[in-house]
Amino acid sequence: MNSKDSSISVICPSYNSEKFIERAINTVLNQTFVVDEIVFSDDGSIDNTVKLIENNKKKFKDKKINFILLQSNHRGPGYARNLAINASRNDWIAFLDSDDTWNEKKIEKIVNKIAEYPSINIFLHWEKFHRLSSKIIELRHGEKYAPYLPLGKQLYENNFFSTSAVFCRKNLILKSSFFDENLANGQDYDLWLKMSSFMKLHIIEEYLGNYIEEKNSITLRPYYKRFFNEIIIAIRHRKKVSILIFIKKIFKILITRQWIN
């Protein structure tokens, strides 16, 4: 992992994240394998998020990690992530939302998997979900994934991806036209569906990250917007499945209210 074609950029969007941004910073700095670059993309924070990021710049420089801090007006997580991806310089992208953390050996373990599976272009690992109630739920992402079935169909029926657990080649994102900035929620799910045709997926069955629920999450949006975005995404990608599965998807969104979870 010493050439530009196999180097790693961490993409970390933030929005009013002063209470937990240093937690995310430390989870990158404490990795047993040093990444090549960190790209922070602040989505118009009005608290001390940017100041805290800047205060840690020297720590990244001391580890010879290229440090980039981008700032924009508040336009949502899709815009912030796209801005960071465009500014990134490396072949592999590791997503880290500002309210999440990684196991200190995450990058090391994925680097070893890259060497083991050179044809793979996207990796996904398990996470532990820390609820506001302090309850911890084990998320075994892709536990029922069947490599012999179309991935797009499987993702349409059940989104088993989680942004901070995704590690992929940058060209996958470029081929799929980035995150849709017009979606207030679900940009990540929409992107995974767009990328599914190009994916060569490997699931790492280890808990290498923590998905932490926070009141000020960058992806937090009113429930009604989640509802409409779920419907838009279901309609947009309906050709990946049969009409029966499409109807079931819409029914699930309407009846089970999955968009308010």
C-alpha positions as CSV (number, residue, x, y, z in Angstrom):
1,M,0.0,0.0,0.0
2,N,2.8,2.4,-0.8
3,S,1.8,3.6,-4.3
4,K,-0.7,6.3,-5.1
5,D,-3.0,3.8,-6.9
6,S,-3.5,2.0,-3.6
7,S,-3.5,4.9,-1.1
8,I,-6.3,5.9,1.2
9,S,-8.3,9.1,1.7
10,V,-10.7,9.4,4.7
11,I,-13.8,11.4,4.0
12,C,-15.3,13.1,7.1
13,P,-18.3,15.4,6.7
14,S,-19.4,17.5,9.7
15,Y,-22.2,19.8,10.8
16,N,-22.3,21.3,14.3
17,S,-20.2,18.4,15.5
18,E,-18.2,20.1,18.3
19,K,-19.4,17.6,20.9
20,F,-18.0,14.6,19.1
21,I,-15.6,15.7,16.2
22,E,-12.5,15.1,18.3
23,R,-13.7,11.5,18.9
24,A,-13.7,11.0,15.1
25,I,-10.3,12.7,14.7
26,N,-8.8,10.4,17.3
27,T,-10.2,7.3,15.7
28,V,-8.2,8.2,12.5
29,L,-5.1,9.2,14.3
30,N,-5.1,6.1,16.5
31,Q,-5.2,3.6,13.6
32,T,-2.5,1.0,13.6
33,F,-2.1,1.6,9.8
34,V,-1.5,5.2,8.9
35,V,-3.8,6.5,6.1
36,D,-2.5,8.8,3.4
37,E,-5.1,11.6,3.7
38,I,-7.9,13.0,5.7
39,V,-10.5,15.3,4.1
40,F,-12.8,17.2,6.4
41,S,-15.8,18.8,4.8
42,D,-17.7,21.1,7.0
43,D,-21.3,21.8,6.0
44,G,-21.7,25.3,7.4
45,S,-21.3,24.6,11.1
46,I,-22.1,27.6,13.4
47,D,-20.4,26.1,16.5
48,N,-16.7,25.3,17.2
49,T,-16.4,22.3,14.9
50,V,-14.1,24.0,12.4
51,K,-11.9,25.4,15.1
52,L,-11.5,22.0,16.7
53,I,-10.6,20.4,13.4
54,E,-8.0,23.1,12.7
55,N,-6.6,22.7,16.2
56,N,-5.7,19.1,15.3
57,K,-4.0,19.8,12.0
58,K,-0.5,19.4,13.4
59,K,-1.3,15.9,14.7
60,F,-2.1,14.8,11.2
61,K,1.0,16.5,9.8
62,D,3.2,14.9,12.4
63,K,2.0,11.5,11.1
64,K,2.5,12.6,7.5
65,I,-1.2,12.4,6.8
66,N,-2.2,15.0,4.1
67,F,-4.7,17.3,5.8
68,I,-7.5,19.0,3.9
69,L,-10.3,21.1,5.5
70,L,-13.1,22.3,3.2
71,Q,-15.9,24.7,4.3
72,S,-19.2,25.4,2.6
73,N,-22.6,26.9,3.3
74,H,-25.1,24.4,4.8
75,R,-26.2,22.3,1.9
76,G,-26.5,18.8,3.3
77,P,-24.3,15.7,3.7
78,G,-24.5,14.8,0.1
79,Y,-22.9,18.1,-1.0
80,A,-20.3,17.9,1.8
81,R,-19.2,14.4,0.9
82,N,-19.1,15.2,-2.9
83,L,-16.9,18.2,-2.2
84,A,-14.5,16.0,-0.2
85,I,-14.4,13.2,-2.7
86,N,-13.6,15.7,-5.5
87,A,-10.8,17.1,-3.4
88,S,-9.4,13.7,-2.4
89,R,-6.2,12.5,-4.1
90,N,-6.2,8.8,-3.6
91,D,-7.6,5.6,-5.1
92,W,-9.4,4.3,-2.0
93,I,-12.1,6.1,-0.1
94,A,-12.9,5.4,3.6
95,F,-16.1,7.1,4.8
96,L,-16.3,8.3,8.4
97,D,-19.2,10.4,9.6
98,S,-18.2,12.8,12.3
99,D,-20.3,11.1,15.0
100,D,-19.0,7.6,14.3
101,T,-15.7,5.8,15.3
102,W,-13.6,2.9,14.1
103,N,-11.8,0.0,15.7
104,E,-8.1,1.0,15.8
105,K,-7.2,-1.9,13.6
106,K,-9.9,-1.3,10.9
107,I,-7.6,0.2,8.2
108,E,-4.9,-2.4,8.9
109,K,-7.4,-5.2,8.5
110,I,-8.9,-3.8,5.3
111,V,-5.4,-3.3,3.8
112,N,-4.7,-6.9,4.4
113,K,-8.0,-7.8,2.7
114,I,-7.0,-5.7,-0.3
115,A,-3.9,-7.8,-0.6
116,E,-5.8,-11.0,-0.2
117,Y,-8.6,-10.1,-2.6
118,P,-7.1,-7.8,-5.3
119,S,-10.2,-7.9,-7.6
120,I,-12.5,-6.5,-4.9
121,N,-13.4,-2.8,-5.2
122,I,-15.6,-2.3,-2.1
123,F,-15.4,-3.6,1.4
124,L,-18.1,-3.6,4.1
125,H,-17.7,-4.5,7.8
126,W,-19.9,-5.0,10.8
127,E,-20.7,-2.3,13.3
128,K,-22.0,-1.8,16.8
129,F,-24.9,0.6,16.9
130,H,-24.9,2.8,20.1
131,R,-28.4,4.2,20.6
132,L,-29.2,7.4,22.6
133,S,-30.8,5.1,25.2
134,S,-27.3,3.6,25.7
135,K,-28.5,0.3,24.2
136,I,-25.9,-1.3,21.9
137,I,-27.1,-3.3,18.9
138,E,-24.9,-5.5,16.8
139,L,-25.2,-4.7,13.1
140,R,-24.1,-7.7,11.0
141,H,-24.2,-5.8,7.7
142,G,-24.7,-8.2,4.8
143,E,-25.0,-11.3,6.9
144,K,-27.6,-12.6,4.4
145,Y,-25.8,-11.4,1.3
146,A,-25.7,-14.0,-1.5
147,P,-22.8,-13.4,-3.9
148,Y,-24.5,-15.5,-6.6
149,L,-27.6,-13.2,-6.8
150,P,-27.8,-9.7,-8.3
151,L,-26.5,-7.2,-5.7
152,G,-28.8,-4.4,-6.8
153,K,-31.9,-6.5,-6.2
154,Q,-30.6,-7.5,-2.7
155,L,-29.9,-3.9,-1.8
156,Y,-33.2,-2.8,-3.1
157,E,-35.0,-5.2,-0.9
158,N,-32.8,-4.5,2.1
159,N,-30.2,-1.8,2.5
160,F,-27.5,-3.5,4.4
161,F,-24.8,-0.9,3.8
162,S,-23.7,1.7,6.4
163,T,-21.7,4.7,5.3
164,S,-19.0,4.6,8.0
165,A,-18.5,0.9,7.3
166,V,-17.9,1.4,3.6
167,F,-14.4,1.3,2.1
168,C,-14.3,1.5,-1.7
169,R,-12.4,2.5,-4.8
170,K,-13.0,6.1,-5.8
171,N,-13.7,5.2,-9.4
172,L,-16.9,3.4,-8.2
173,I,-18.2,6.7,-7.0
174,L,-17.1,8.6,-10.1
175,K,-18.8,6.1,-12.4
176,S,-22.0,6.5,-10.4
177,S,-22.2,10.3,-10.4
178,F,-21.6,10.9,-6.7
179,F,-24.2,11.4,-4.0
180,D,-27.5,13.1,-5.1
181,E,-27.3,16.4,-3.4
182,N,-31.1,17.0,-3.9
183,L,-32.0,14.2,-1.5
184,A,-32.2,15.5,2.1
185,N,-31.9,11.9,3.3
186,G,-30.9,8.6,1.8
187,Q,-28.2,9.9,-0.5
188,D,-26.0,7.1,0.7
189,Y,-28.6,4.4,-0.1
190,D,-29.2,5.9,-3.5
191,L,-25.5,5.9,-4.2
192,W,-25.1,2.2,-3.2
193,L,-27.9,1.3,-5.5
194,K,-26.3,3.3,-8.4
195,M,-22.9,1.7,-7.6
196,S,-24.3,-1.9,-7.3
197,S,-23.8,-2.7,-11.0
198,F,-20.1,-2.1,-10.7
199,M,-19.5,-3.5,-7.3
200,K,-17.3,-6.4,-6.4
201,L,-18.2,-6.7,-2.8
202,H,-16.4,-8.4,0.1
203,I,-17.9,-8.4,3.6
204,I,-15.6,-8.4,6.6
205,E,-17.4,-10.3,9.3
206,E,-15.9,-8.3,12.2
207,Y,-17.1,-5.4,14.2
208,L,-14.6,-2.8,13.0
209,G,-16.7,0.4,13.7
210,N,-19.3,2.1,16.0
211,Y,-22.3,3.7,14.5
212,I,-23.2,6.3,17.2
213,E,-26.6,7.9,17.4
214,E,-26.4,11.6,18.2
215,K,-29.0,14.4,18.3
216,N,-26.9,16.6,16.0
217,S,-26.2,13.9,13.4
218,I,-25.3,15.3,9.9
219,T,-28.0,13.0,8.5
220,L,-30.7,14.0,10.9
221,R,-33.8,15.3,9.0
222,P,-37.5,15.6,9.7
223,Y,-39.5,12.3,9.4
224,Y,-41.7,13.5,6.5
225,K,-38.6,14.2,4.4
226,R,-37.3,10.7,5.1
227,F,-40.6,9.4,3.9
228,F,-40.6,11.3,0.6
229,N,-36.9,10.4,-0.1
230,E,-37.5,6.7,0.5
231,I,-40.4,6.8,-2.1
232,I,-38.2,8.7,-4.6
233,I,-35.4,6.2,-4.3
234,A,-37.8,3.2,-4.5
235,I,-39.2,4.6,-7.8
236,R,-35.8,5.6,-9.2
237,H,-34.4,2.1,-8.9
238,R,-37.5,0.1,-9.5
239,K,-36.1,-1.5,-12.7
240,K,-33.7,-3.5,-10.5
241,V,-36.6,-5.6,-9.3
242,S,-39.9,-7.1,-10.4
243,I,-43.1,-5.2,-10.1
244,L,-44.1,-7.3,-7.2
245,I,-41.0,-6.5,-5.2
246,F,-41.5,-2.8,-6.1
247,I,-45.0,-2.8,-4.7
248,K,-43.8,-4.6,-1.6
249,K,-41.1,-1.9,-1.1
250,I,-43.7,0.9,-1.4
251,F,-46.0,-1.0,1.0
252,K,-43.2,-1.4,3.5
253,I,-42.4,2.3,3.4
254,L,-46.0,3.3,3.9
255,I,-47.1,0.7,6.4
256,T,-44.1,-0.1,8.5
257,R,-43.0,3.6,8.6
258,Q,-39.3,2.4,8.2
259,W,-38.5,6.0,7.4
260,I,-39.0,7.1,11.1
261,N,-36.5,4.6,12.6
